[in-house]
Amino acid sequence: MTILFWIAAATLIVTTCVAFDLFSGNRSVRALRDVLPVPVGDPSRVSIIVAARNEQRNIREALQSLLDLAYPNFELIVVNDRSEDNTGRILDDMARTHPCLKVLHIDVLPPGWLGKNHALWIGSHRASGELLLFSDADIVMEPTVVTRAVAFLEQNRLDHLAATPSMRMPTTFLGMFGAAFIIFFSLFSRPWKARDPKSRHHIGIGAFNLVRSAAYRQVGGHETIRLRPDDDIKLGKIVKQAGFRQDVAYAPEFLEVEWYASLGEVIKGLEKNAFSGADYNIPLVLTGVVIHILCNIWPFMAIFLTRGWIQGINLATVVLILLVVADSARFHRSKSWYAVGYPLMSALFVFILLRTMLLNLMQGGIVWRGTFYSLKELKGNRV
């Protein structure tokens, strides 16, 4: 019983500290809805760069939203990265009726590159903008989002701005996982610290990475992170490490993504970056698994398996966790009651972490979008 008491007490203390960090951190992040959609002075030219591979399901809707942006000075560059479906044909059809859309087709992936990173790198060479906006091929944008983002960047004298999307999920189960994943990502990256030049924390979001062209080229762009599956957040890291100013803004009203359409897609999709996010560090992954079990899963079990003061402490921990998850969900336009699924989603995430690590180790790398990348070459591109 003594061990269970100290586990319960320690878990409550850790949860309280984490809750305070997340609660205050979320409230320190500014939102694009608070920025007037009015260009600052002579608006900088923005080059929107999108990499697309086998995106026929969502790409027409996503690109149409980009073409309908209210920003007065932008170009749209879409790089078709060896697609095997109708993505290329859809892009060519849209380009014929939209002159601001430039389509590039890649047929061969050179050695030493991840496909998406290579596509974005190629697109950046065709860009003429003072600002580069890297976005995924399934992001639907509200017309004023780029205007607001550029104004935010200029007003705060930033070199890099990441913006958070809302996640469109087809089922309640996936919605719960999305709400939980935001917690996992936030606690791992602490995005509210990105603006602090003294902090090692950094941020990058695949849905919306807006960066000054000069800063991007100075840090070597995607060539520096050519084999990083977590390219979005690593782009933020190399920008921050070079001394440039960055920040993150909430934008769930202005950016939307269908993150994953099924549980199978969730498990498969996170194969590419769940291990790389820990820099292929086995002890770090295992430590994360133990922490998840002790802090996010065990307290929910313990309220049924313990009695007396120990049960009361675990109950307090559970209530605090649910309040924090519900509060976080509200910031990202998710449903607060999804918090009830948090322990199950934590268990699923533990499974994904372990499965991804073991799969990477057993097959000696990852298979992503039809291409195999060896673990040896992936580890060689440490950032």
ABEGO torsion letter per residue (X at the ends): XAAAAAAAAAAAAAAAAAAAAAAAAAAABBBAAABBBBBBEBBBBBBBBBBBBGAAAAAAAAAAAAAABABABBBBBBBBBGBABAAAAAAAAAAAABAABBBBBBABBBBGBBAAAAAAAAAAAABABABBBBBBAABBBBAAAAAAAAAAAAAAGBABBBBBBBBBBABAAAAAAAAAAAAAAAAAAGAAAAABAABABBBBBAABBBBBAAAAAAAGEAAAAAABABAAAAAAAAAAAAGBBBBBBBAAAABBBBABABAAAAAAAAAAAAAAAAGGBAAAAAAAAAAAAAAAAAAAAAAAABBEAAAAAAAAAAAAAAAAAAAAAAAAGBBAAAAAAAAAAAAAAAAAAAAAAAAAAAAGEBBBGGBBBBAAAAAABBX
